[in-house]
Amino acid sequence: MPNKLSYNISKRDEQVIWHPFTQHQIEPHSIAITHGEGVYLFDEAGKKYIDAISSWWVNLHGHAHPYLAEKIYEQALKIEQVIFAGFTHEPAVHLSERILGLLPAHFQKVFFSDNGSTAVEVAIKMALQYFHNQGNTRKRKIIALADAYHGDTFGAMSLGAPSAFNAPFQEMLFEVEFIPSPIDPEACLKALQEKMLHAEDYAAFIFEPLVQGAGGMVMYSAETLDSLIACAQANQVLCIADEIMTGFGRTGKFFAIDHGHQKPDIMCLSKGLTGGMLAMGLTICSDELFNAFLSADRHKTLFHSHSFTANPLTCAAANASLDLMEAEGFWEKIEAIIESHDRWIQQTNHPALKNLRQTGTILAFELENGEANDYMNPIRGRAYEHFIKKGVLLRPLGNTIYVLAPYCISQVDLDYIYTCIQEFADELVG
Ligand SMILES: Cc1ncc(COP(=O)(O)O)c(C=O)c1O
């Protein structure tokens, strides 16, 4: 339970903290969380919230998971941090072996960084320098998808579709060519094919496989993904799968790419990688890519690092999370969520709820309020407040509501979330 000192955390916060993705003039108040357990968060007044978005899509096994906490503690007593250039350690090697064991065989090298955006930065640097190191000065262009989001650092912002998120920086972002959304598979593939007429100019094609998250939980099929990857690879354009949101079971398989036949050249992982305990990014590639950086000439090195690269505590958390994913009953929990969302979609027919859709454990739909489907749709604030009042953390992307819960969520809590959604939808038409 919170101690007395902690009762005014929210008030003290307002004096000293600038929060992410927060317009402080209209959202001055942050809820102070004192502890969590399973799918629940508890605030300083003792109110309980169901974390229906896994705290920005990171949490897999529930909050304050004792097994993850123990493994981090055990590791902290051995070695908490060591420079990762010229040194290595068992938790990083073990984690790399395990992650490679889960991926198609051509993935053979793991590069560590600190979060999703940095995993993407590394992927882009790898792809561009791969050609540069071979003396190819033409392949410099990158293709991304409409509605894409790959993070908030400058490189990652450049790869994101133009939006409110990156608007103030547009003229400073490097040029990326966007092709139409894969929800229109024909238009998307046609645009990629047209670009491939000048394939010698393109180094890489980056995409969020099956579900484009921050762009509005845009969902598309594995067949479409297959045809896009095949088209790019047939033209020696490297395919980068950003599985930062979709990895670790979210789509019903370990990785979203497991739904298709075509495999990318580079993968980016983060978020669920540590079960949501600590921040880490991985960028994974083949030996063919890695070998293009081998040289007696040090100029061909991949000069990228962060102070906490492959932090042993973070690696211990990731290894522990993989243990939990291997434990008996783990995939049954995912199956139960998939079936529950499916049943709800089948039985829901409401004029205020449009485009109900699901990919694995991710459920999404749009609220119909007569305004454009957009991140700035004003219904967002009203919906967020409604759910918070009801003790459910749902954080709409404009008028897009999605449920992306930790896998330990119960049917009772899922049903409660559906009921809260239904009530809000009734309010909208009533
Ligand atoms: C697909 C995707 N890529 C990259 C990122 C950036 O990750 P991070 O917030 O850890 O920098 C996100 C974050 O939401 C994401 O969803």
The ligand as a Gaussian input file, in Angstrom:
#p B3LYP/6-31G(d) Opt

LIG

0 1
 C        5.765000      -0.419000     -34.562000
 C        6.542000       0.466000     -33.644000
 N        7.806000       0.758000     -33.942000
 C        8.567000       1.522000     -33.132000
 C        8.044000       2.044000     -31.964000
 C        8.913000       2.903000     -31.076000
 O        9.230000       2.231000     -29.911000
 P        9.713000       3.046000     -28.615000
 O        8.505000       3.796000     -28.137000
 O       10.172000       2.007000     -27.662000
 O       10.796000       3.954000     -29.061000
 C        6.724000       1.770000     -31.622000
 C        6.146000       2.333000     -30.395000
 O        4.949000       2.400000     -30.209000
 C        5.954000       0.958000     -32.480000
 O        4.679000       0.653000     -32.216000

